[in-house]
Amino acid sequence: MKLYAYAKINLGLYILGKRPDEYHDIETVFHEVDLYDEITVTHAETDRFECSMENIPTGEGNLCIQALRLLRAEQKIERGVHIALAKNIPIGAGLGGGSSDAAATLVALDKLWNLNLSRDVLCGYAAKIGSDVPFFIRGGSAYARGRGEILESLRLEIPFWIVLVTPPVHVSTAWAYRHLKVRRNGIPTGIRTELPHALKNPVLLSQAVQNDFEEIVFAQYPVIHDIKFALLHAGASFALMSGSGSSIFGLYDNEAAARLAVSNFPGDHTVSITTPFFNARND
């Protein structure tokens, strides 16, 4: 059983305030892009996990392992499983790769074990693993608030070529939250209603959408700042950092400009292009 675990970008990210539980209330729009890991699960005598990328944890710190153990415990499954992860999404990049892998593991195991769980049940399990894991169960686009776990599906048709660039820089989300100065006093931004209209006009998009982490991340990691402005210089109508970094995406009106922009970055950068009106697939 093989599934694709797609990356996401944040079309805007606002930190509204700190909560009593020490988490932060956020407001964002998640959107899947055409960059994915591959999760393959098969029956085995004993549990085994392998990954194509070095320095990925293989124990309790791995979200795929957490997904396996959670679903097994909840559904009283005793059979062993072999999980193989072909990793393409960079880690520490603001793309949700680990969360997407966990969600894909839940869905793949549901199919492997013939559990026939509903999407709502799977989302409930996903929320126990991480705040943004439920989004990857549903996929597509979604407005998110709370810790990122309160989701409202959106039908976003993005008419741009999306160029995504990640330098070999790992930005710690915990570090970013520690150093962020929250200035919004819990007031929602209106991105839920403004974004669909702003996507029709890049000028409006630049005025309506921002990422509250950019200021501190750009100051600490100038290379990320430079990527944003390289994309704009190469003709992007709009560019923004995803999550807490280190990835930057740019929106382009045509394929030629998008492919030229991608060619400008060195080989140690992960780059991808998502076509207009992209819909993720899982065959």
C-alpha positions as a Markdown table, in Angstrom:
| # | Residue | x | y | z |
|---|---|---|---|---|
| 1 | Met | 0.0 | 0.0 | 0.0 |
| 2 | Lys | 1.6 | 3.3 | -1.2 |
| 3 | Leu | 0.4 | 6.8 | -0.6 |
| 4 | Tyr | 1.7 | 10.2 | -1.5 |
| 5 | Ala | 2.2 | 12.7 | 1.5 |
| 6 | Tyr | 2.0 | 16.2 | 0.0 |
| 7 | Ala | 3.6 | 19.3 | 1.4 |
| 8 | Lys | 1.7 | 22.5 | 2.2 |
| 9 | Ile | 2.3 | 26.1 | 2.0 |
| 10 | Asn | 0.8 | 28.8 | 4.2 |
| 11 | Leu | -1.1 | 31.5 | 2.3 |
| 12 | Gly | -0.6 | 33.9 | 5.1 |
| 13 | Leu | 0.2 | 33.1 | 8.7 |
| 14 | Tyr | -0.9 | 35.3 | 11.6 |
| 15 | Ile | 0.0 | 34.7 | 15.3 |
| 16 | Leu | -3.0 | 36.2 | 17.2 |
| 17 | Gly | -1.8 | 35.6 | 20.8 |
| 18 | Lys | -0.5 | 33.2 | 23.4 |
| 19 | Arg | -2.9 | 30.8 | 25.0 |
| 20 | Pro | -3.1 | 29.7 | 28.7 |
| 21 | Asp | -1.8 | 26.2 | 27.6 |
| 22 | Glu | 1.4 | 27.9 | 26.3 |
| 23 | Tyr | 0.4 | 27.2 | 22.6 |
| 24 | His | -0.4 | 30.1 | 20.3 |
| 25 | Asp | -3.7 | 30.9 | 18.5 |
| 26 | Ile | -3.0 | 31.3 | 14.8 |
| 27 | Glu | -4.9 | 32.1 | 11.6 |
| 28 | Thr | -3.7 | 30.8 | 8.3 |
| 29 | Val | -4.7 | 29.1 | 5.0 |
| 30 | Phe | -3.1 | 25.8 | 4.2 |
| 31 | His | -2.7 | 24.8 | 0.6 |
| 32 | Glu | -1.2 | 21.6 | -0.8 |
| 33 | Val | 1.5 | 21.8 | -3.4 |
| 34 | Asp | 3.1 | 19.3 | -5.8 |
| 35 | Leu | 6.0 | 18.1 | -3.6 |
| 36 | Tyr | 5.5 | 14.9 | -1.8 |
| 37 | Asp | 7.0 | 12.0 | 0.2 |
| 38 | Glu | 6.0 | 8.5 | -0.5 |
| 39 | Ile | 4.7 | 6.2 | 2.3 |
| 40 | Thr | 4.6 | 2.4 | 1.7 |
| 41 | Val | 3.1 | 0.1 | 4.3 |
| 42 | Thr | 3.1 | -3.7 | 4.1 |
| 43 | His | 2.4 | -6.5 | 6.5 |
| 44 | Ala | 5.4 | -7.8 | 8.4 |
| 45 | Glu | 6.3 | -10.2 | 11.2 |
| 46 | Thr | 7.5 | -7.3 | 13.4 |
| 47 | Asp | 7.4 | -3.6 | 13.1 |
| 48 | Arg | 10.1 | -2.0 | 11.0 |
| 49 | Phe | 10.6 | 1.6 | 9.8 |
| 50 | Glu | 13.1 | 2.7 | 7.1 |
| 51 | Cys | 13.7 | 6.1 | 5.5 |
| 52 | Ser | 15.6 | 7.2 | 2.4 |
| 53 | Met | 16.9 | 10.3 | 4.2 |
| 54 | Glu | 19.5 | 10.2 | 6.9 |
| 55 | Asn | 19.1 | 11.9 | 10.3 |
| 56 | Ile | 15.3 | 11.2 | 10.4 |
| 57 | Pro | 14.4 | 9.8 | 13.8 |
| 58 | Thr | 13.3 | 6.2 | 13.8 |
| 59 | Gly | 11.8 | 5.9 | 17.3 |
| 60 | Glu | 9.1 | 7.8 | 19.3 |
| 61 | Gly | 10.2 | 11.1 | 17.8 |
| 62 | Asn | 9.1 | 10.0 | 14.4 |
| 63 | Leu | 5.5 | 11.0 | 13.6 |
| 64 | Cys | 4.9 | 7.9 | 11.4 |
| 65 | Ile | 5.8 | 5.7 | 14.4 |
| 66 | Gln | 3.5 | 7.7 | 16.6 |
| 67 | Ala | 0.7 | 7.3 | 14.0 |
| 68 | Leu | 1.3 | 3.5 | 13.9 |
| 69 | Arg | 1.3 | 3.0 | 17.6 |
| 70 | Leu | -1.7 | 5.3 | 18.2 |
| 71 | Leu | -3.9 | 3.5 | 15.6 |
| 72 | Arg | -2.8 | 0.1 | 16.7 |
| 73 | Ala | -3.7 | 0.9 | 20.3 |
| 74 | Glu | -7.0 | 2.4 | 19.4 |
| 75 | Gln | -8.1 | -0.4 | 17.1 |
| 76 | Lys | -6.5 | -3.3 | 19.0 |
| 77 | Ile | -4.3 | -4.4 | 16.1 |
| 78 | Glu | -1.5 | -6.9 | 16.9 |
| 79 | Arg | 0.0 | -7.5 | 13.4 |
| 80 | Gly | 3.4 | -6.2 | 12.5 |
| 81 | Val | 4.0 | -3.5 | 9.8 |
| 82 | His | 6.8 | -2.4 | 7.6 |
| 83 | Ile | 6.8 | 1.3 | 6.9 |
| 84 | Ala | 9.1 | 2.7 | 4.1 |
| 85 | Leu | 9.4 | 6.5 | 3.8 |
| 86 | Ala | 10.8 | 7.9 | 0.6 |
| 87 | Lys | 11.6 | 11.5 | 1.7 |
| 88 | Asn | 11.5 | 14.4 | -0.7 |
| 89 | Ile | 10.1 | 17.2 | 1.4 |
| 90 | Pro | 12.9 | 19.0 | 3.3 |
| 91 | Ile | 12.7 | 19.0 | 7.1 |
| 92 | Gly | 12.5 | 22.2 | 9.2 |
| 93 | Ala | 11.2 | 24.0 | 6.1 |
| 94 | Gly | 7.7 | 25.1 | 7.0 |
| 95 | Leu | 6.1 | 22.6 | 4.6 |
| 96 | Gly | 4.5 | 20.2 | 7.1 |
| 97 | Gly | 6.4 | 17.2 | 5.8 |
| 98 | Gly | 6.4 | 15.2 | 9.1 |
| 99 | Ser | 2.7 | 15.9 | 9.7 |
| 100 | Ser | 1.8 | 14.9 | 6.2 |
| 101 | Asp | 3.8 | 11.7 | 6.6 |
| 102 | Ala | 1.9 | 10.9 | 9.8 |
| 103 | Ala | -1.5 | 11.6 | 8.1 |
| 104 | Ala | -0.5 | 9.4 | 5.1 |
| 105 | Thr | 0.5 | 6.6 | 7.6 |
| 106 | Leu | -2.9 | 6.7 | 9.3 |
| 107 | Val | -4.7 | 6.5 | 5.9 |
| 108 | Ala | -2.5 | 3.8 | 4.6 |
| 109 | Leu | -2.8 | 1.6 | 7.7 |
| 110 | Asp | -6.6 | 2.1 | 7.7 |
| 111 | Lys | -6.6 | 0.6 | 4.2 |
| 112 | Leu | -4.0 | -2.1 | 4.9 |
| 113 | Trp | -6.0 | -3.3 | 7.9 |
| 114 | Asn | -9.4 | -2.9 | 6.3 |
| 115 | Leu | -10.6 | -0.7 | 9.1 |
| 116 | Asn | -12.9 | 1.5 | 6.9 |
| 117 | Leu | -12.6 | 4.4 | 9.4 |
| 118 | Ser | -14.4 | 7.6 | 8.5 |
| 119 | Arg | -12.4 | 10.7 | 7.7 |
| 120 | Asp | -13.7 | 12.4 | 10.9 |
| 121 | Val | -12.4 | 9.5 | 13.0 |
| 122 | Leu | -9.0 | 9.6 | 11.3 |
| 123 | Cys | -8.9 | 13.4 | 11.9 |
| 124 | Gly | -9.5 | 12.8 | 15.5 |
| 125 | Tyr | -6.6 | 10.5 | 15.7 |
| 126 | Ala | -4.5 | 12.9 | 13.7 |
| 127 | Ala | -5.2 | 15.7 | 16.2 |
| 128 | Lys | -3.6 | 13.6 | 18.9 |
| 129 | Ile | -0.3 | 13.6 | 16.9 |
| 130 | Gly | 0.0 | 17.2 | 16.0 |
| 131 | Ser | -2.0 | 20.4 | 15.4 |
| 132 | Asp | -1.7 | 20.4 | 11.6 |
| 133 | Val | -1.9 | 16.6 | 11.0 |
| 134 | Pro | -5.7 | 16.7 | 10.5 |
| 135 | Phe | -5.3 | 19.1 | 7.6 |
| 136 | Phe | -3.4 | 16.4 | 5.7 |
| 137 | Ile | -6.1 | 13.9 | 6.2 |
| 138 | Arg | -8.5 | 16.1 | 4.2 |
| 139 | Gly | -6.0 | 17.8 | 2.0 |
| 140 | Gly | -6.7 | 20.5 | -0.6 |
| 141 | Ser | -7.0 | 24.0 | 1.0 |
| 142 | Ala | -8.3 | 24.9 | 4.4 |
| 143 | Tyr | -8.7 | 27.9 | 6.6 |
| 144 | Ala | -7.1 | 27.1 | 10.0 |
| 145 | Arg | -7.4 | 28.7 | 13.4 |
| 146 | Gly | -6.8 | 27.7 | 17.1 |
| 147 | Arg | -3.5 | 25.8 | 17.2 |
| 148 | Gly | -4.1 | 25.0 | 13.5 |
| 149 | Glu | -6.4 | 22.1 | 14.3 |
| 150 | Ile | -9.7 | 24.0 | 13.7 |
| 151 | Leu | -10.2 | 23.6 | 10.0 |
| 152 | Glu | -12.7 | 24.9 | 7.4 |
| 153 | Ser | -12.3 | 23.5 | 3.9 |
| 154 | Leu | -11.9 | 26.1 | 1.2 |
| 155 | Arg | -12.2 | 25.7 | -2.5 |
| 156 | Leu | -9.2 | 27.8 | -3.7 |
| 157 | Glu | -8.5 | 27.8 | -7.4 |
| 158 | Ile | -5.0 | 29.3 | -7.7 |
| 159 | Pro | -4.4 | 30.4 | -11.3 |
| 160 | Phe | -0.6 | 30.8 | -10.8 |
| 161 | Trp | 2.4 | 28.7 | -11.2 |
| 162 | Ile | 3.8 | 28.2 | -7.7 |
| 163 | Val | 7.6 | 28.1 | -7.4 |
| 164 | Leu | 8.8 | 26.7 | -4.1 |
| 165 | Val | 12.4 | 27.1 | -2.9 |
| 166 | Thr | 14.0 | 25.7 | 0.2 |
| 167 | Pro | 17.6 | 26.4 | 1.1 |
| 168 | Pro | 19.7 | 24.0 | 3.2 |
| 169 | Val | 18.6 | 25.8 | 6.4 |
| 170 | His | 16.6 | 24.2 | 9.2 |
| 171 | Val | 14.5 | 26.7 | 11.1 |
| 172 | Ser | 13.2 | 25.5 | 14.5 |
| 173 | Thr | 9.5 | 26.3 | 14.9 |
| 174 | Ala | 10.0 | 26.3 | 18.7 |
| 175 | Trp | 12.8 | 28.9 | 18.3 |
| 176 | Ala | 10.6 | 31.0 | 16.0 |
| 177 | Tyr | 7.7 | 31.1 | 18.5 |
| 178 | Arg | 10.1 | 31.9 | 21.4 |
| 179 | His | 11.5 | 34.9 | 19.6 |
| 180 | Leu | 8.3 | 36.2 | 18.0 |
| 181 | Lys | 6.8 | 39.4 | 19.4 |
| 182 | Val | 3.0 | 38.9 | 19.2 |
| 183 | Arg | 1.3 | 42.2 | 18.3 |
| 184 | Arg | -2.2 | 41.2 | 17.3 |
| 185 | Asn | -4.0 | 41.0 | 20.7 |
| 186 | Gly | -6.1 | 38.1 | 19.5 |
| 187 | Ile | -7.9 | 40.0 | 16.8 |
| 188 | Pro | -8.7 | 38.0 | 13.7 |
| 189 | Thr | -7.5 | 39.3 | 10.4 |
| 190 | Gly | -10.2 | 38.5 | 7.9 |
| 191 | Ile | -8.0 | 36.4 | 5.7 |
| 192 | Arg | -10.7 | 33.8 | 5.4 |
| 193 | Thr | -12.9 | 36.1 | 3.3 |
| 194 | Glu | -10.2 | 38.3 | 1.8 |
| 195 | Leu | -7.9 | 35.7 | 0.3 |
| 196 | Pro | -10.2 | 34.2 | -2.4 |
| 197 | His | -10.7 | 37.7 | -3.8 |
| 198 | Ala | -7.0 | 38.7 | -3.4 |
| 199 | Leu | -5.9 | 35.7 | -5.4 |
| 200 | Lys | -7.4 | 37.4 | -8.5 |
| 201 | Asn | -5.2 | 40.4 | -8.1 |
| 202 | Pro | -1.5 | 40.2 | -7.0 |
| 203 | Val | -1.5 | 43.8 | -5.8 |
| 204 | Leu | -4.4 | 43.1 | -3.4 |
| 205 | Leu | -2.6 | 39.9 | -2.4 |
| 206 | Ser | 0.5 | 41.8 | -1.3 |
| 207 | Gln | -1.6 | 44.1 | 0.7 |
| 208 | Ala | -3.8 | 41.4 | 2.3 |
| 209 | Val | -1.5 | 38.5 | 3.0 |
| 210 | Gln | 1.6 | 38.3 | 5.2 |
| 211 | Asn | 3.6 | 35.9 | 7.5 |
| 212 | Asp | 4.2 | 37.2 | 11.0 |
| 213 | Phe | 7.4 | 35.0 | 11.2 |
| 214 | Glu | 9.2 | 36.7 | 8.3 |
| 215 | Glu | 10.7 | 39.6 | 10.3 |
| 216 | Ile | 12.5 | 37.5 | 12.9 |
| 217 | Val | 13.4 | 34.7 | 10.5 |
| 218 | Phe | 14.8 | 37.0 | 7.9 |
| 219 | Ala | 16.9 | 38.8 | 10.5 |
| 220 | Gln | 18.4 | 35.5 | 11.7 |
| 221 | Tyr | 18.7 | 33.8 | 8.3 |
| 222 | Pro | 19.4 | 36.4 | 5.6 |
| 223 | Val | 19.6 | 33.7 | 2.9 |
| 224 | Ile | 15.8 | 33.1 | 3.3 |
| 225 | His | 15.2 | 36.9 | 2.9 |
| 226 | Asp | 17.4 | 36.8 | -0.3 |
| 227 | Ile | 15.4 | 33.9 | -1.8 |
| 228 | Lys | 12.1 | 35.9 | -1.4 |
| 229 | Phe | 13.5 | 38.9 | -3.2 |
| 230 | Ala | 15.2 | 36.7 | -5.8 |
| 231 | Leu | 11.8 | 35.3 | -6.7 |
| 232 | Leu | 10.3 | 38.7 | -6.9 |
| 233 | His | 13.2 | 40.0 | -9.0 |
| 234 | Ala | 12.6 | 37.0 | -11.3 |
| 235 | Gly | 9.1 | 38.1 | -12.0 |
| 236 | Ala | 7.0 | 36.7 | -9.2 |
| 237 | Ser | 3.7 | 38.5 | -8.7 |
| 238 | Phe | 3.9 | 37.7 | -5.0 |
| 239 | Ala | 6.2 | 35.8 | -2.7 |
| 240 | Leu | 6.0 | 34.7 | 0.9 |
| 241 | Met | 7.7 | 32.5 | 3.5 |
| 242 | Ser | 5.8 | 29.3 | 4.4 |
| 243 | Gly | 5.2 | 28.4 | 8.0 |
| 244 | Ser | 8.2 | 29.4 | 10.2 |
| 245 | Gly | 10.6 | 28.9 | 7.3 |
| 246 | Ser | 12.8 | 28.1 | 5.6 |
| 247 | Ser | 10.8 | 27.7 | 2.4 |
| 248 | Ile | 9.7 | 30.6 | 0.2 |
| 249 | Phe | 7.1 | 30.4 | -2.5 |
| 250 | Gly | 6.5 | 32.7 | -5.4 |
| 251 | Leu | 3.5 | 33.0 | -7.7 |
| 252 | Tyr | 4.1 | 33.3 | -11.5 |
| 253 | Asp | 1.8 | 34.1 | -14.3 |
| 254 | Asn | 3.3 | 31.7 | -16.8 |
| 255 | Glu | 5.4 | 28.5 | -17.0 |
| 256 | Ala | 8.4 | 30.0 | -18.7 |
| 257 | Ala | 9.0 | 32.6 | -16.0 |
| 258 | Ala | 8.5 | 29.9 | -13.3 |
| 259 | Arg | 11.0 | 27.5 | -14.8 |
| 260 | Leu | 13.5 | 30.3 | -15.4 |
| 261 | Ala | 13.2 | 31.3 | -11.7 |
| 262 | Val | 13.8 | 27.8 | -10.6 |
| 263 | Ser | 17.0 | 27.5 | -12.7 |
| 264 | Asn | 18.5 | 30.5 | -10.8 |
| 265 | Phe | 19.0 | 28.6 | -7.5 |
| 266 | Pro | 22.0 | 26.3 | -6.6 |
| 267 | Gly | 21.8 | 22.6 | -6.5 |
| 268 | Asp | 21.7 | 22.4 | -2.7 |
| 269 | His | 18.3 | 24.2 | -2.7 |
| 270 | Thr | 15.2 | 22.0 | -3.0 |
| 271 | Val | 13.0 | 23.5 | -5.7 |
| 272 | Ser | 9.6 | 22.5 | -7.1 |
| 273 | Ile | 6.9 | 23.8 | -9.4 |
| 274 | Thr | 3.2 | 23.4 | -8.9 |
| 275 | Thr | 0.9 | 23.9 | -11.9 |
| 276 | Pro | -2.1 | 26.2 | -11.8 |
| 277 | Phe | -5.3 | 24.7 | -10.4 |
| 278 | Phe | -3.3 | 21.8 | -8.9 |
| 279 | Asn | -5.2 | 19.0 | -7.2 |
| 280 | Ala | -3.2 | 16.4 | -5.1 |
| 281 | Arg | -3.8 | 12.8 | -6.0 |
| 282 | Asn | -3.5 | 9.5 | -4.2 |
| 283 | Asp | -3.9 | 6.6 | -6.7 |
